Amino acid sequence: MRTTGLAAIATMVAGCAGAGAGTSPPVKPAAGQAGIAATSATPSTSATPKPTGVEAVLARMSVEDKVGQLFMPVLYGPAADGSSGENQARFGVGTPAKAVAKYRPGGVILFPWAGNIKDVRQVVALTNGLQKASPKIPLLIGADQENGRVSRLAPLVTDMPGASVIGSTGDPSLARKAARVTGTELRALGINLDFAPVADVNINPKNPVIGPRAYGSDPRKVAPMVAAAVQGFHDAGIASTAKHFPGHGDTNVDSHSGLPVIQHSLSQWSRLDAPPFAAAIGKDVDAIMSAHVVMPKLDPSGDPATLSKPILTGLLREKLGFDGVVSTDALDMAGVRKKYGDGQVAVRAIQAGVDLLLMPPDFPKAYQAVLAAVKSGRIPARRLDQSVRRLLKLKAARGLLERAPVADPAKAERVLRSPEHRKVAQLIKDRAR
């Protein structure tokens, strides 16, 4: 298939967005509809109706509340009420619960290196405790659980094969099954957002950071796998994130330690990188994560995509039509920190079109920089509301706007690594080529 440009993307999506996904359940409401559909009728009176759902929550929020929603930091320790010197140093308070109460972030992300993941009951107690500390607006609790090489919840969850193994089967229905298993286990732990699937096409065999994390090297085969995985996460009732936009597959530099440059033209990007992201959008993916890569032929500024308005707003929002949540990749990575300070990186990301600021290395500095930018008008109030509204709509779509579900530790122990889930993992291994 050699057609190029956006017409090629449209053709690719039509052919693969639902491929191999089996009989799909009803698609969730499009971004912007969740949480307000039931109250959209206008009363037959001249009075202005009161805002409901997402709009009602937004109307109650202070500027500080709204700025807090834009952040997803790492909090340290195994317990929500456990004191930690790391939390004290980074947030000015000792416990994760107090950090949540102080800054009111939109979410948190869990990592074993932060001491968050010890055993099933501990993780359930942690997620429940974090949600209890955020009574007004429930948290997005995220995990970077791709399976394979990137498996932050190992060994608690089922040892599911990674994307390259699933891709080798040529069967997108297995990508859906794997995502449903992982999503079901994460939800049982109280985690409601996974930073998966990887939508990169691993074009460069020397790629040091993607490699087997991708479903393959052919966009025509990767796109239906990504679409099926998004559907699988939705089957499980959790939010899904396609990453790393506009594509991290043709790099020979790891953006954790450097700033990769990809020389794809618009037509090459449309043909090689874009189809899996377009397929994910076709399945109403909840979020898309930006890449800390420079694509000078898409944006000659030299800024990484995370800070690029032509890429995040121009290509992702306007060309591909995505109106869900745009998340940064981790802001503590070298690829995004070289040119600007940690405060201004956060501001510039929002200006570029980002909604969720992931893992800022200096949370208070980033928070204060964004708050100051809002108060000065550098980030207009309407732009702030745009991002907060998207985040609230994501929460509404996943049943998290009014009240967070409470995870049950006994149920989690039954669900994680269940015989049924291990059978799915073995099926994929048996069919891998």
N, C-alpha and C positions, 0 to 999 in steps of 0.2 A: 504494500500500500504506500504509494509515493506522493499522494496529494499533500499539500502543505497549508500552513496558516490555520485560521480559525475554522474554515470549512472542514479541514481534516479532523479537528477536535470534535466538531459536531457529528461527523460521520462515525468517528471512533466511539463516542458516547452512545450513539444510537445502537451501535452494534454490540457493545460490551457492558454497558452499565448494569444490565440485569443478567448477563450471561452466567450460566452455571449456578445461579443462586437458588434454583429450585422454585417451589411455590412460595411466593413472598407474602408475608402478612401485610395488612394495610400499612401504607407508608405513613410515617409520623407527619404531623402538620408541617408545612414549610416554615422556615425561619420567619418569625414575625407573627405567626398565627397562634402558636402554642400559648396556653394560659389565658387567652382572651376570647377564644372562639365562642365559648358558652355565654359570653356576656356582650356580644357584639351588636345585639339588636338595639335600636334606638327607641326609647320610650315615646309614646304619642303625646308628648307635651312639649311646650316651647322651652322648658327648663333644660339647661345643659346637663347631660348625665354625668354622674361622678365617675372618675376613672376607676377601672377595675383591673384585676389581674396584674400583669406586668406594669401597666401604667400607674396603677395605684401604689405599688411598691416603689416605683421610681419617684413618684410625687412626694413620698414620705422621707426620702433620703436627703441628708445634708451633703454639701460638697465633699466633706471629708469621707462620708460613707461611700460616695461615688468613686472617689479616687482609690479608696481601699479595695473596691471591687475589681479594679484593674490588675491586681497583683496575686500571684501564686508563689509564695516563698517556700523554702524548706524550713521546718521547725525541728528542733533537735530533742531526741530522747524517746523512750518507749512509752511514756504515759503523758496524757494531756495535762495532768496536774503535777508532773514530776519536774523538779527544779533542775536547771542546767546552766553551767557557767557559759556555755556557748550561746544559749538564748539570751542570757543577761548581757553578754558582750554585743550581740547583734541587734537585739530588739529593746534593750533597756528593761526587760522583765525576765523573770526566771523560768516560767513555765510556758509551754505551748498554748495552753488555755488563756493565759494572761496576754500573750502576744496577739492572739485572735481577738480578744476583747478590746485591746488597745488600738489596733490598726484596722480591724474589721475587713480583712482581705476577702476577695472573692473565692479563694480556695487555697489549698495547701497541696504539696506533692510529697509523697513518702519515698524514702530511700533507706536501704540497709546501712549505708555508711553514715547516715545521720542518726542511727540507733533506733529507727522507727519500726523495724521489722525483726521480731524475735520468734514469735510463735503465733498460732491462729488466735487464741483467746486474747493475747496481748494486742494484736492488731485491731481486733474488734473493739476492745476497750478503748484503744487510742482513737479510732475513728468516731465512736460514739461520744467520747469525751470532747473531741474537737467540735463536733456538731452541737453539743450542749453549750459550748462557749460562744456559739454564734446563733442565738435564738431568733433574731429578727429576720435574717436571710441565711438559709442553709448554705453550707460550703460545697464547692466542687472539691472533692478529694481525689487527686489524680495519682496515677502510677505510670511508670515507663515500662510497661510489660508487653514487649513485642513477642516474646518467646525466642528460643534459640540463643543467640549471642547476648541479647539484651533482655534479661529476665530478672527484674528487681525483686520479685516475690518468691524466687526460688529459695529454698526447696519446699515452700509451703504449698504452692499450686502444682497442678498437673504439669509434668515435663512434656510440654507440647513442642513438636518440631518447629524450627524457625521458618521464615518466609521462603527462603530458597528451596528448602526441602518440599514445602507445600507447592511451590511453583513448579517443581520438577514433575509433579503428578499430572499436570495439565488439567486438573479438575477443580474449577472454582468452588464447587459445592463443598470441597474439603476445607477451603479457606474460610467459608462461612461456618462450618462445623467447629473448626478450631477457635474462631473468634467467639462463637457462642459459648463454648466451654470456658475460655478464659474470662469472658465477660461475666458469666454466671458466678465464677469463683471470686472474681473481684467484688462483685455486688454483695456476695455473702459476707465479705470482709468489711463492708461499709465504704468501699471505693466505688465512685460513680463515673469516673472518666479515665479512659485509657489513652495514652499517647501512642496510639497505633491505629491503623496499619502504616507501614512504610510504603509510600507511593513513588519512591524514586525508582528510576530505571537504571540498573547498574551497567551502564554503557562501557565504563572504563574498568578493565579487569584488574588494574593496579590501584583501584580505589581503596584507600586505607580505612575508611570510616563506614561505608555502606556495605559493599560486598554481599555476604550471605543474608544480610538484613533485608534485602530486596527480593521480590518474587522472581526476578529474572532480568534479562537484558533486552527483551523485546517488548516495546510498549503495547503491542497488540495482545500479548499474553499477560502482561502485568496488570493492565487496566481491569479486566474482568475479575482478577483475583482481589484487587483492592475493593472493587464494588461489592463483591461477595463478603469480604471481611467486614466492611462497614455494616452490611445488613446483619451479619452475625452478632456484632456488638449490640445492635438495636434489638435483635431477638432476645438478648439477655437483659435488656433494659438499661444499658449504660451508654454514655456518650463516647463517641469515637473521634479520633484526630488523625487526619491524613498528613503525612510529613515526608520531605521537607521542601516546601514551595520556594522557588519555582522549579526545583529539582537539584538533587545533590549527587546524581549518579555518575557524572562525568568529571570527577575530581581526582587529583593525586595528592591533595593536601587535606589533612584532618582539621575541620573547623574548630575542634576543641583546642588545638594548639597553634593554628595559623588561619590565614584568610584565603580560601581557595578562589581562583578566578576561572570561570567557564566561558568560553568564547562562542557559545551558541548564538546564531542569528535568530531573529523572530521566527522565521520559517522552520529552522531546525528545532527550536524550542517547541513550536506547535506540533511538530511531528514526533519528537522524541520524548520530551519531558512532560508535556501538558496532558496527554490522554488519561493517565491514571488519576490525576487530580480532577479532571472533568468527569470521569466515571464516578469518583467519590461524591462529587457535588450532585450528580444525577441520583445518588442514593441518599441525599439529604444528610451528608456527613455533618456532624455537629461543629467541628473545628478543623482548621488547617494550620499547621505549624510552619513558620517561615524558616528559611535556611540562612545561615551566616556565610553566604557565598556572593561573590561579585559576578554579575553578568553584564559586562560593559556594553554589549550590543543591545541589551534591553534597557539599561540605564547607564549612561556614560559618566555619572557623577563619581564613580569609584566607591560608593557606599554599598555595604552588603544588603542583600534583599530585605533583611529584617528592618532596615532603615530606609527603604526605597519606596517612595510614593508611586513612581511609575510602575513598579512591579506589584506591590500589594494592593494599591487602589486601582491603577490603570489596568493591569492584566487580570488580577484575581477577582477584584470586585466588578469592574466594568466590562471586561471582555468575557470572563468565564461566568459572571453573574452570581458570584458567591456572596451571600449576605449573612453567613453565620459568623462564628467567633474566629478571629485570626489570633493565634498565639505566637509569641516569639519562641525560638529555641532558647535553651538556657542562656541567660544573660551573663553568666559567669564564664562563658567560653571566650577564648582569645580572639576568635574570628570577628566578634562584634565589639570588643573593648579597645581595639588598637587606636582608633581615630578620635573617639570622644570619651569623656569621663563617664563614670557609672550613673551619675544623675542625668546628664544630657542624653545618654543612650536611651533611657526610658522615655524622655520627652519626645525625642525624634522618632522613636518607634510608634508612639501614639499618633504623631503627625503623619506618619507614613501610611497608617491604616490599621495598626495593631489594636487589639482589644484587651489581650491578656499578656501581662509581663511576667515571664516565667523565671524564677530563681535569680532575682537581682542579687549581685554579690554584696552590695551595701544597701540593704532594704531601706533604712531611714533616709539615706541620701536620695535614693530613687523616688521614694514616696514624697519627700519634701520638694524635690525638683518638679514633679508632676503637679503637686498641689500649687506651687508657686506659679507654674505655667498656666494653670487654669485661672488663678486669681488675677493674673496680669493680662489675660486674654490671648496669650500665645497659643494656648489650646482653648478654643472657644467653648462656651458652655454647651452649645448644641453638639459639638464634636464629642465632648465627654459623655453626654447623654446617649449618643449613638452607640458608643461602646458598652456602656452600662446596660442599655436596653438589649443589646445582643446577648450579653451574659445572662441577664434575667430570663430572656426567652429560651436560652439553652436550658437553664435550670427548670423552667416551667415545662419544657418538652420532656424532660426526664423525671418529672414529678418531684422536683426539689425546691420549688419556689416558696411554698407556704410552710412546709414542714419536712424535715429530713427523715427518711426511714431509719429505724433503729435496727442495727445488725444484731443477730442472735448468735452467740458463740457456739451453742450446741448445733445449730443448723449449719454454721460454717464448717464445723469439724466433719459433718456428714457429707457436705457438698465437695469440699476440696479433696482432690486426688481420689474421687469416687471411682469404683470399678467402671461405671459407664463412661466417665471422662477418660480414664486410661485406655479404654477400648478405642476411642476416637484417635488418641495419639498413636496407638499401635496400627490402626488402619492407615493413617497417613504414612507412617514409616514403611509399611508393607507395599504401598503403592508408589513410593518415591523411586525415581530413576536416577 
